[in-house]
Amino acid sequence: MAEQTLTLKNLRIAARARQMARLRESLTVVFASKTAIVGLVMVLLWVLVAVFAPLVTKFGPLEQDYLMINQGPSGAHILGTDHMGRDVWSRIAFGARTILTLGPLSVMVAFVVGITLGLPSGYYGGWIDETVMRILDAIMAFPTILLYMIIISAVGASPFNVVVAIAIGGAPGIARLVRALAMDIRTREYVAAAKLRGDKDIQIMLREILPNCRGPLIVDFLLRIGYAAFYIGTLGFLGLGLPPPTPDWGGMVQEGHSRMFANVWPVLSATLSIVTLVIGLNLFADGLREETMRYQ
């Protein structure tokens, strides 16, 4: 009994050691790239702003002061106020919460759908592959922003519908990436060994193929969060994003672009917020991709 307890303890220690080794390896890849570090810093700044939004703002995002309409930066309002007297910095900070919630959430949903379709398609091939790919090709034939506009126009603007629209638009590309990776990995020796052991197909796909796809999928995930942030802003500008008065960077640009000659700060602040977040995510993903390919 004592020997079994000792063995279990040793196994747990070994498992923790392997986890720490993988974490150190991941951090080494990140910090080896200056591009990835710059992107990570830019993204983390926005994450901190979103998390601590109530602490870094003096006013609520919906709080109005009709005596301070269209004011420039001041001690009380560091980025000025908009056409309704709302604090621009407060709306930017709370808008970061919106975009950093909906963006990753929509991409995660897209990945679940894309992996569910792409993994069996690449593993089995044949008529399953042909059927799935032709359906996805039909979806991809639509320009991305047009597809989003059609979906949102049909079901209405809401956070849930924005997530669904971006997931539908992103899933085909993810499925094709997973399919290509699965078609390559299914020919490896460890997959053949799993088949000889008698593992079921679902076990082989989830235990052998999918974990070995994680490198390209992580990079693609980060890139797609940037794309999702951009499209959320674009839908907000077109009036198809989050319904007002929800703090939304794209909605801020849409509300303020016709009043730019009176007050440029709401539009400029929201635009620079979208740009810096998307650039940060892209730099982080590009840096990871460069370092990952270097170690292959």
ZIZI-V529637 format. One line per field, one symbol per residue. ss: DSSP state (h for helix, s for strand, l for the rest). phi: phi as a letter, one per 30 degrees, with the letter a starting at -180 (. if undefined). A space follows every 50 residues. Layout:
ss->???
phi->???
//
This chain:
ss->lhhhhhhhhhhhhhhhhhhhhhhhhhhhhhhllhhhhhhhhhhhhhhhhh hlhhhhllllllllllllllllllllllllslllllshhhhhhhhhhhhh hhhhhhhhhhhhhhhhhhhhhhhhlhhhhhhhhhhhhhhhlllhhhhhhh hhhhhlllhhhhhhhhhhhhhhhhhhhhhhhhhhhlllhhhhhhhhhlll hhhhhhhhhhhhhhhhhhhhhhhhhhhhhhhhhhhhhlllllllllllhh hhhhhhhhhlllllhhhhhhhhhhhhhhhhhhhhhhhhhhhhhhhl
phi->.dddddddddddddddddddddddddddddddcdddddddddddeddddd dceddcbcbddcdcbddbdhcdeaddbdcibcdciddddddddddddddd cdddddddddddddddddddddddiiddddddddddddddddeedddddd ddddcjdaeddddddddddceeddddddedddddddcddddddddddjdd edddddccdeddcdedddddddddddddddddddddddiccdddcedbed dddddcddcdddaddddddddddddddddddddddddddddddddd
//
